[in-house]
Amino acid sequence: MDNREPVLTDYLFELPPTSIAREPPPERTDARLLELDRRRGEHRDASIRDLPELVRGDELLVFNDTRVVPARLRGHKDSGGKVELLALEALDQRRFLAMGRASKGFTAGRPILVGPAADPGRAPSPLYIEDVRADGRLVLRLPDEVGDLWELCEIAGEVPLPPYLERAPGPGDSERYQTVFARERGAVAAPTAGLHFTHELLAALARRGCETAFVTLHVGPGTFTPVKVERIADHPMHAERYRVPEETAVAIARARHQRRPVLAVGTTVVRTLEAVAARSGEVVPGAGETDIFIREGHDFRAVDHLLTNFHLPGSTLLMLVAAFAGRAPVLAAYRHAVRSGYRFFSYGDGMLIR
């Protein structure tokens, strides 16, 4: 038996570029679904639209209701140099935190002119750099004519598609790179397992007897940060803001009492629920930040089943899935998915693990 600590190379697999879904399927429920029985190590092919027939009918499905904001802002310095910003969060009504990219860096006190994507006839708005933090992130002040960060993003921003899609956002991305139940603004990446669901599919699951609940985890850019260290415990995890409503904590406690499974829709839901449960032993309502790194050896306290997309080789998301279902069964299922033409990543197919 291999009792050594897993390392990065244990989570690598061959992924041809043709397996990456560059565009969403024609309809959300057109995605395929690979079922994995983690105890038996068996998998079989299905479809997202089959989900109401695949569930027991008494599950509590927990979704992430974060809303992706058009957080990518393009503009230029007063010197003319091009700038690209990714707005991360509002610090207060007039200031926000952003990641920035420019050929010659940034200087506190200098303006950045951001051109409006939504209204080309409008003059660029000057943002002022208040601070350049040690980690390179910028503190920026909004122009007086803009009410808050979200208004600026709606006026001048674009959908921050994942870098591995290797394309600019198109007309349909603002709708398809968003779940149908998105409501809490603050994410720069979508909780992609939720992209498969339509209102009709949710209604069919409700008729089947399933209950639904929501948490909020604002997905940050760290979700795309690759693991670069062989000893995975040394990887610095990003922190993300979360909120667990009281009604969700009550629903989970009720499901636990009634011995009904909690099905997390997406790794962001797993991180939220397990972060809360890791501290108290149970899911309690509240808000905060978490940088939990779920990897092999984690004691799952809140989640029984998982619906997730297929993830990058060597990513922290793949490590989370392997911790939940076992590394060998997961990698075997991934190899089957590659051979069978499943589509990977944000716009790709799903995997149901029970």
MOSULWO-V947743 format. One line per field, one symbol per residue. ss: DSSP state (h for helix, s for strand, l for the rest). phi: phi as a letter, one per 40 degrees, with the letter a starting at -180 (. if undefined). psi: psi as a letter, one per 40 degrees, with the letter a starting at -180 (. if undefined). A space follows every 10 residues. Layout:
ss = ???
phi = ???
psi = ???
//
This chain:
ss = lllllllhhh hlllllhhhs lllllllhhh lsssssslll lsssssshhh hhhhllllls sssslsssll lsssssslll lsssssssss llllssssss ssllllllll ssssllllll llllssssss sslllllsss slllllllhh hhhhhhssll llhhhlllll llhhhhllll lllsssslll lhhhhhllhh hhhhhhhhll ssssssslll hhhhllllll lhhhllllls sssslhhhhh hhhhhhhlll lsssslhhhh hhhhhhhhhh lllllsssss llllllllll llllsssssl lllllhhhhh hhhhhlhhhh hhhhhhhhhl lllsllllls sssl
phi = .cbcccbdcc bcacbcdccc ccbccdbdcc ccbbcbcccc gbbacabdcc ddcccchbcb cbbcccbcbc ccbbaaccch ccbbbbcbac cacbbabacb bacbgbbdgc cbcbccccbd cccdccbbcc abcccgcbbb bccccbcacc cccccbcbcc cdcccfaccb dccccccacc bcaccicbac cccccccbcc cccccccchc bbabbbbccb cccccccbbc cccccccccb cbabcccccc cccccdccfb ccbcchcccd cccccccccb gacbcibibb bdbcadhccc bbbbbabacc bcdgcccccc ccccbgcccc cccccccccc gccbgdcccb abbb
psi = hheihiidee eiihhideeh hdiiididee iihhhhhdde fiiiiaidee ddedideeih hhiheihhig ehhiaiieee hiihihhdih dadeiihiii hidfaihiei ihhhhhddgd eiiihhihhd ihideeiihi hiidehdadd dddddeiihg iidedfiiia deddddfhie ehdhheieii gddeeehidd dddddddeei iiiiihhhhi eedehiheid hdeehhiiii hihhiddddd dddddddefh ihhhgidddd ddddddddde eihiiiiaii fhhhihehhh edhdihhiah iiheiddddd ddddehdddd ddddddddde fihiadeaii hhh.
//
